[in-house]
Every structure is written in C-alpha cells, then in structure tokens.
C-alpha cells in the first residue's frame, strides 16, 4: 500500500479526460452527461465490492478503470512532446496498478473514508490543484479532469485521488501528469527541427567538422542586428563582444556538437522567452529588459533521451524564418 499511496500522492495520481474519438465528437454536439455523478457511482460500487469482498466485481472494476491505451490517450489530448513524456511517466504507474489500485479501496474502507465527492475541472480554477491547472493549460484538445475525495462521513479532510479521465468508453486512471511542459510554439518546433538537422549533418561529417549547417547558425549582419535590437547604448558593445566570439566559432562550435553526439545528448528541448520570466537564465532576462525592439529569445537543451539535464546552449533568435545563435549577451544591467 505504501508504494501505491506514494504514487497517488507524489504523481498527483488520477486524471479523467474525454478522448478525441468519434464518440467525443458526438459528446460535443449533444448534451453532456453528468460524468461526475457517473464516476461517483462507479467509485461507490468499488467501495461496496471491497466491503463485501466481491473479488469478481473488484477485478472487473480494476480492469475497467485501467488506462490500457496510454499512448493513444495522451496523443489525442497533448502535443507530441508532452504525449511522449506522459506515456513514459504513466508506464511507471501502470507497472503496479493491478495490485495496488484495489489496495487504495481497502485502505479507504479500513479508515471509514467512504463518503465520496467528485470534482470536474474543465478549465483552470482555484479548486483544482496546481498541477491540474498546468495540465489543463497544456492540452491541445481540452478535456475534463476529475478528482475523487474520500472522507469519513461528516469530516472535511481525507484522501484526494486524481486524476481520472473518460476515455475509450469508461473512466480511466491516467496518472499525475507531472512531467509536462507548456504547449510548444511553432517557432520552438522550427528551431528544434533546424538543430536536429545540424546534429545529423555533424554526425555525418565527422568529429570537429564545420558543416554548412553549423556555419549558418552565426548571426547575419550581427552589428546591425545588435544596434537595431538594443539601440546605441548597448548595441555596439554587444556587437563587439560577438565579433570577438566569432574568432573561435569555427573550431569551438564543431567541437561542441561533436561532444554532444559522443555523449548521446541528442534529445533537444526548446524554451521560448518573450519576457523576463523566472524560467529564463539571468543573461536572458537582462537582455529582454534591455531591448528597444522586443525579440523572443530561445534556449536549446541537449540531453540524453529521458534524462533531465545536459548542455544548455543560448540564446537563439529568429531572423527571416531561420534561427541564429546570438550568444549569451553578457554585461547588460541586471535591473
């Protein structure tokens, strides 16, 4: 029980979402059924079967509430990157589900937490958890999330299980969906595609080779770009610093990409910043504040597939549909 309850708490567990299937299209055009009431009835059936030790019913309910097509579900609701992340995350939960999920109900009966409340969240709101609100914002196809609260009759505090989703004709346990990012912008996807091509060209050319794809990452007319973007106060010194960096560009950047390939850091994650948010590094925040012509900045993180950390290369900017490395732009005022 300890393993599963830690999964429930740590993974913010059960998520309920409607699927983007022909049935979902019909649901959108017809009056929506009271799914929260239906989920409550199903949870109460599980509690009743647990009390009476009806093993056949427990097995049936456990099987019906298992998300057996996680990749299809996550792909129907989220963008490709988040769908991949969440499918992997769900795999850790699914490995213990068949044994541990029924134990949750045994524990609720033991603690007399048999009064059930179901909350439905269709958009971010104060009653949803922080991670649920983040999940709702990240959906490309909005679907409801459901939380189930178990309490002793007359009590306020109890056990909060989330999230459930409605998918493939039944309520399913879809997991906490913690490993989620904001929706990927078209620009971020374009930069990722460009850098993927740079990696492929470097692998093909061999160690230390300055490929045309790498050379194209330099800023065209960099003096003019810095002056136009930062004005006469900061533009000239940033341009001068960039010029100094170009002297080592032809050797340092090929060496960097050779090292990325050698270490297997071939998964690319892109972040886009249009304002000085806490997620940006200090130099990026200072640059965004100092601009007289606001320009989005992009970070690229190269990691081993599935690993959280790797190499951070920044900042990229978009010029006429292509992306170029503008560098760290150090030396700007911090306030």
N, C-alpha and C positions, 0 to 999 in steps of 0.2 A: 504493500500500500504506500509505503514511503516514497518509492520510486515514482509511482503514478501521480501522487498528490504533488510531488515536486515538479513533475511535468505540467500538471494543471496550473500550478502557481507560477512557476518560472517561465513556462511557454505561454502564459495567459490563455489557457488552453482552447476552449471550444468555440468555433466560429461558424455561424449559419449564414449561407449565402444562396441566392437564387441563381440558377445556371443560365447561360446564354444558349439555349437549345430551342427547337421549335415550340416546346411546351412553354418556355419562358415568354416567347413572343405572344402566345395566347394569353398568358397571365397579364401581360402589359395592357392588352386591349380589353380584357374582361375585368369585372370587379375582382379585386384581390381577396382571396380567402383569408380568414383570420388565422394566420400561420402561428402567431404567438400562442393562441389558445390551443391549436393543434399540437404544438411542441409540448406545452404544459401537460396535456392529456397523455402524450407518449411518455414523458418523464414520470408521471404518476403511475402509469402502467408498469414501468420498470421498478419503481419503489414497491408496488404491490406484489409483483412477481418475486422480488427479493425477500419481502416479509414472509411470503408463503413458500419460499424455496422452490419455486416452479422453474426448474432448470431448463426445460424446453423453451419456455417463454423468455427467460433471461438470454439464452443462446440466440433466439430469434431477434430480440431487440438489439443485442450487441452487434449481431451481423448487419442488421438494417441501418444502424447508426454509424457504421464504419465507412469512411470515405475510401472506396475501392478504386476510384479513378482520379487520384490527386492531380496528375499532370494535366488531364483534360479539364478539371475544375479550375485550377489556377490559371491555365492558359485562356480560359473563357472569361476571366474576370480581370486579370492583370496584364501588364505589358510583358514582353518576352523575358526580360532580365529578372523581374520580380517573380514571374511564374517559375523560372528555373530555380531561383533561390528558395522559394516557398515549398516547392516539391521536394527539394533536398531536406529542408527543415522538417517537413511532415514525415519523411521517412524514419526519422529518429523516434517520433511518437508512435508511428504505425507498428514498429517492431514489438512494442509492449502492449498494444491496445487490447487484443483479445483477452488477455489475462487481467490486466489492470483496470480496464474500464468498469467491469462488473463490481470490482472491489470498492470503487467510489460509492456505489449504491449501498453496499454492505455497511460501509462506514457511516453513511447518512442515516440509515435505519438504526444503527447502533447508537448514534448521537441524538436520535429523535429529531433530526432535521428533515422533516417530511412535509413541511409546508413549502410549496413551490411557487416562485414568481418568475415570469419570463419577460424580459425586456427586448424589444425590437428596435434596432438602430438602422435607419435608412440614410442618415447623414450625420456628420459630426455634431455632437451635442454634449452638454455638461454631464449627463448621466452615463455616457459611455466612458470607458477607460481611455487613458491617453493613447495606448497602442491601438485600440479600436478606432479612435478618431483618425489616427495616422493611416490605418488600413483603409478606411472609408475614403480618405482623400486620394489614396494611391490607385484606386480602382479605375480601370478604363471603362468598365461596364458596371455601373452602380447596382449593388445588390444588398439586401438587408443582412445585418449581423444580429445574432441572438445571444443573450446572456441568460443563464439559469441560476437563480439564487435559491439555496436550500437553507431554511431556518427552522428552529423549534417554533411551534405554534405560539404566537404572542411575542416572540423575540424579534429583535431587529437585525442582529449580526448573525452571520452564518458562513456558508461556503458559496463562493461565487465561481461558477464554471462558465468559461467562454473560450472559444466562440463556436456556435453551431451555424450551419448553413443548410439551405434547402437545395438539394442537387440530385438529379437522376431519380426523382420521384419520392424522395424521403429526406428527413433531417439527418445531417451527417456531422461528424466531428472533424473539423478542418484544421485544428491547431491554433496556436497563439499568433502565428504570422508575425513574429518579431523581426525576422531578417528581411525587412522590407525597406525600399528606398522610395523617394519621391518619383513621380512619373518622369520618364526620360524624355527630354525635349528633342525635337527633330534635329536641332543643331548638335546636341550631345551625341546622338546616334551617328550623325555625319562625321564628327571628329573621331569617334570610335572606329568607324569604317576606314577612315584615312590612316589612322595609326595601325590598324590591323594590316593594311597593305604595306605600310612601312616595315613592320616586323617581318612580313613574308618576304619582302624584297631583300632585307638584310640577311635573313636565313639563307636565301638562295645565293646571294653574292659571296657570302663567307665572312669570317671574322675581320673586323676593322675596315670594311669597305664603305666608302662614302657613295651611297647609291643616289640616283636622281630623286628618289622619294624622300630621302633624308635631307638632301640639299634644298628641296622645296619647302622645308619647314622654316627656313630663315624668313625674316620679315622683308618684304619688298619695299624699297624706298623707306627704310626704317627711320631716317632722320625726319622726313616729312610726316611719317605716322606719329612719332612721339610728339612732335611740335603741335600737330593738329589735335591730338588726343589730350595732351597735358598742358598745352599753352606755353608761353615764353618763360614762365617761372620754373617749371620742372622739365619741360620737354627737352631742352638742349643737353642737360646733364644725363638724362636717361638715354638719350641717343648716343652720347659719348661713351657711356658705360657699355651699351650694346655693341658699339663698334669695337671696343676692346675685347669683348667676348667672342666676336666673330673670328678673331685671330686663332682661337683654339677650337672653333666649331668643327672644322673639317676632320679633326682627329678625335675630339672628346665625344661628340655625339655618336659616331660609329662605334666607338669603344663601349659606350653606354648601352646601345642596343645589342651589341654582341654579348654583353654580360647578361642582359635580360633574357636572351634566348638560352644562354648557357644555364641559367638558374631556373628556367622553366616559368618565368614570370610573364606569361603570355595572355593572361586574362586582363582585360582593360576595363577600368571603371572610370566614368567621366562625371565630374561635377561642374555645374554651370552657376556662376555668380553674377547677378546684376546689381547687387547692393552689398554693403559691408556686413554680411551676416557672420555669426559666430563660427559657422562651418568652414569659412574661408580662413586661410592662414593670415598672419599679421601683414605680410607684404601685400597680399591681395586686397585686404581691407583698406590699407593705406592708399593703394593705387586707385581703387574705386572711389575713394573720397577725394583724391587729388585731380581726377579727370575733369576737364572742362567740356569734353564730348563723351558722355557716358557710353561705355563699351563693355559688353559682357566679357568676363574672364573665365577660362576653363582650366580645370585641373585634370590630369590623367594619372591614375594609379595603376601600376603594372604589378600584378600579384600572381602567385601560383594558383591555379584553379582551386577554388574552395577555401583559400587562405585569406585571413583578414588584412594582412599587412604586406607591403612590398616597397616599390620605389615610387616616389611622388615627383612627377615632372610638371612644372607650371611656369608661367601662365601662357596658355594658348589664346589667340584671338582670331576672329573670322574676318577675312578680307575678300570680298568678291566671291564668296562661296567656297573658299579654301581656308584651311587653318594653318596658322604660323606660330612659332614659338617666340613670344615676346620676352621671355625670361622672368626672373624674379623681381625686377624693378625695385631694387633696394634703395634706401636712402631717402624715402619720402617721409614727410612728417607723420607722426603717429596719431595726432589729434586734429 
